[in-house]
Every structure is written in structure tokens, then in C-alpha cells.
Amino acid sequence: MHANPAAAQLIPANAENRYEVTRADLPLSCPMPGMYLWNSHPKVYLPIVDDGGTSKCPYCGANYVLKD
């Protein structure tokens, strides 16, 4: 059985508690582009810059840290 190469590049949504992001990821949303969406919550935008470089998703509790 061959794995789907496109699926191998997806990030599991809501599976990790902490994600490091860069300014290239802005505007930041949870789930992020490239995450599995089938088991996720509605998209929410997080004001990570206004929050001082860290944001927490109100749906799943994932912590995002802006890494420059």
C-alpha cells in the first residue's frame, strides 16, 4: 500500500499543544493552512502580534508562539 504523498505533508490539527510560527504565517489562524481539517473546529484568526508574540486558540487550546 502506498501512502498519499500530499497527506504526508499535512500537520495534524489540534494534536499538538504548542506551535512555533513566523511572520510568514501571518495572519495567523487556527487551524493553520496545511492542517487536517476533517477533525477540526471552525477557523479563528489569532492576534499573535497584538498579544505580545503568543496566542492561545479559544477552541482547542493550542498555543502559538511567534518566532522571529
Backbone as CSV, one residue per row, in Angstrom:
resi,resn,N_x,N_y,N_z,CA_x,CA_y,CA_z,C_x,C_y,C_z
1,MET,0.847,-1.179,0.000,0.000,0.000,0.000,0.889,1.238,0.000
2,HIS,0.585,2.191,-0.854,1.365,3.413,-0.949,0.667,4.537,-0.212
3,ALA,1.419,5.293,0.558,0.870,6.440,1.277,0.668,7.594,0.305
4,ASN,-0.316,8.390,0.572,-0.586,9.570,-0.233,0.468,10.623,0.104
5,PRO,1.332,11.027,-0.848,2.385,11.992,-0.523,1.840,13.354,-0.106
6,ALA,0.700,13.762,-0.627,0.107,15.047,-0.232,-0.338,14.998,1.220
7,ALA,-0.882,13.882,1.658,-1.344,13.750,3.034,-0.171,13.720,4.009
8,ALA,0.976,13.247,3.563,2.146,13.170,4.436,2.650,14.557,4.825
9,GLN,2.312,15.574,4.050,2.784,16.917,4.327,1.835,17.691,5.231
10,LEU,0.674,17.151,5.531,-0.291,17.848,6.375,0.109,17.757,7.842
11,ILE,-0.215,18.797,8.588,0.055,18.860,10.022,-1.204,18.419,10.756
12,PRO,-1.115,17.539,11.724,-2.306,17.159,12.481,-2.868,18.369,13.237
13,ALA,-4.108,18.715,12.981,-4.737,19.847,13.663,-5.098,19.458,15.087
14,ASN,-4.904,20.378,15.988,-5.321,20.225,17.382,-4.642,19.057,18.086
15,ALA,-3.598,18.491,17.501,-2.951,17.340,18.110,-1.774,17.752,18.982
16,GLU,-1.164,18.868,18.657,-0.060,19.363,19.462,-0.570,20.508,20.316
17,ASN,0.119,20.768,21.367,-0.299,21.843,22.251,0.435,23.143,21.947
18,ARG,1.597,23.071,21.251,2.405,24.272,21.009,2.914,24.259,19.576
19,TYR,2.754,25.391,18.899,3.240,25.552,17.536,4.091,26.810,17.470
20,GLU,5.245,26.730,16.819,6.069,27.902,16.566,5.743,28.387,15.172
21,VAL,5.464,29.689,15.044,5.122,30.279,13.760,6.038,31.460,13.486
22,THR,6.102,31.877,12.228,6.904,33.032,11.844,5.987,34.077,11.229
23,ARG,6.545,35.230,10.936,5.752,36.301,10.315,5.222,35.883,8.952
24,ALA,5.859,34.917,8.309,5.370,34.398,7.030,4.022,33.684,7.204
25,ASP,3.696,33.245,8.415,2.437,32.559,8.700,1.290,33.525,8.995
26,LEU,1.587,34.825,9.050,0.560,35.817,9.380,-0.283,36.143,8.157
27,PRO,-1.552,36.440,8.272,-2.309,36.420,9.520,-2.470,34.984,10.021
28,LEU,-2.356,34.828,11.318,-2.396,33.515,11.947,-3.826,33.060,12.169
29,SER,-4.105,31.840,11.755,-5.426,31.261,12.012,-5.246,29.861,12.571
30,CYS,-6.210,29.426,13.316,-6.246,28.050,13.819,-7.567,27.452,13.363
31,PRO,-7.559,26.346,12.649,-6.388,25.614,12.193,-5.631,26.383,11.115
32,MET,-4.323,26.122,11.039,-3.469,26.777,10.056,-3.627,26.088,8.706
33,PRO,-3.308,26.809,7.614,-3.286,26.137,6.304,-2.319,24.964,6.367
34,GLY,-2.672,23.871,5.766,-1.817,22.701,5.783,-2.130,21.737,6.910
35,MET,-3.116,22.052,7.741,-3.532,21.128,8.805,-4.721,20.298,8.315
36,TYR,-4.825,19.110,8.848,-6.008,18.305,8.575,-7.240,19.070,9.037
37,LEU,-8.278,19.079,8.244,-9.477,19.825,8.609,-10.651,18.937,8.988
38,TRP,-10.579,17.654,8.726,-11.731,16.784,8.946,-12.115,16.676,10.416
39,ASN,-11.162,16.860,11.315,-11.475,16.727,12.742,-11.223,18.028,13.492
40,SER,-11.369,19.140,12.786,-11.001,20.417,13.376,-12.228,21.245,13.737
41,HIS,-11.964,22.401,14.288,-13.005,23.355,14.679,-13.101,24.455,13.624
42,PRO,-14.075,25.352,13.727,-14.151,26.470,12.775,-12.885,27.322,12.839
43,LYS,-12.511,27.908,11.701,-11.316,28.743,11.645,-11.508,30.008,12.475
44,VAL,-10.489,30.322,13.253,-10.469,31.543,14.056,-9.114,32.216,13.831
45,TYR,-9.140,33.536,13.664,-7.896,34.287,13.496,-7.400,34.739,14.864
46,LEU,-6.083,34.609,15.068,-5.475,34.908,16.357,-4.558,36.127,16.232
47,PRO,-4.725,37.144,17.085,-3.921,38.361,17.014,-2.581,38.206,17.734
48,ILE,-1.732,37.337,17.206,-0.492,36.981,17.903,0.443,38.179,18.087
49,VAL,0.509,39.093,17.127,1.378,40.267,17.266,0.847,41.173,18.365
50,ASP,-0.460,41.433,18.361,-1.070,42.277,19.388,-1.027,41.621,20.766
51,ASP,-0.948,40.287,20.800,-0.903,39.558,22.066,0.525,39.426,22.615
52,GLY,1.482,40.109,21.996,2.852,40.071,22.501,3.665,38.886,22.029
53,GLY,3.251,38.230,20.959,4.027,37.125,20.408,3.545,35.748,20.798
54,THR,2.489,35.665,21.593,1.896,34.365,21.920,0.380,34.492,21.855
55,SER,-0.269,33.456,21.366,-1.736,33.414,21.324,-2.199,32.007,21.638
56,LYS,-3.387,31.926,22.194,-3.987,30.631,22.519,-5.324,30.528,21.805
57,CYS,-5.549,29.420,21.118,-6.799,29.212,20.405,-7.930,28.993,21.403
58,PRO,-9.023,29.761,21.267,-10.138,29.594,22.200,-10.908,28.294,22.007
59,TYR,-10.746,27.652,20.852,-11.459,26.393,20.593,-10.716,25.182,21.131
60,CYS,-9.448,25.031,20.712,-8.726,23.786,21.030,-7.628,23.964,22.067
61,GLY,-7.313,25.222,22.411,-6.299,25.470,23.419,-4.866,25.395,22.913
62,ALA,-4.687,25.264,21.588,-3.332,25.222,21.036,-2.637,26.540,21.306
63,ASN,-1.381,26.474,21.712,-0.572,27.662,21.974,0.308,27.937,20.774
64,TYR,0.305,29.180,20.326,1.128,29.609,19.198,2.145,30.623,19.704
65,VAL,3.398,30.446,19.269,4.485,31.329,19.666,5.118,31.882,18.396
66,LEU,5.206,33.215,18.313,5.807,33.878,17.168,7.316,33.845,17.335
67,LYS,7.996,33.225,16.374,9.450,33.085,16.427,10.039,33.928,15.312
68,ASP,10.817,34.923,15.668,11.433,35.808,14.669,12.879,35.476,14.458
